[in-house]
Amino acid sequence: MIELSDEEIEYISLYVNNINTGWGDDMNFNYGTDFIKTDRHEELEKSIDEKLTNFYNDYEPELLGEESGADMSLNTNEDENVITIEGNKLKVTLYYESYVYKEGA
């Protein structure tokens, strides 16, 4: 759960259908309705992006052994187009997959 301001929560509730990113990608905002994006909307989106990016970048998984590679993604929707908001917190799902290369016999 990521804490956001009232205004950020309202922006997501009114206009955003999904926010997601993958390894090395920018945050994607997918809109659920047509609207005229104002300068204030841009500021709110930038602020939300920064909070989600910080969460994403600060995540440190527990690893079982030495990691050879990894893939990670973030998504606000677990189930179709449903974004979960509780008070001022946005539910974010972070998927992390790692792998280890070993020499075979």
Stockholm file with secondary structure:
# STOCKHOLM 1.0

chainA/1-105         MIELSDEEIEYISLYVNNINTGWGDDMNFNYGTDFIKTDRHEELEKSIDEKLTNFYNDYEPELLGEESGADMSLNTNEDENVITIEGNKLKVTLYYESYVYKEGA
#=GR chainA/1-105 SS CEECCHHHHHHHHHHEEEEEEETTCCCEEEESSCCCCCHHHHHHHHHHHHHHHHHHHHCCCCCSSCCSEEEEEEESBSSTTCBCEETTEECCEEEEEEECCCCCC
#=GC SS_cons         CEECCHHHHHHHHHHEEEEEEETTCCCEEEESSCCCCCHHHHHHHHHHHHHHHHHHHHCCCCCSSCCSEEEEEEESBSSTTCBCEETTEECCEEEEEEECCCCCC
//
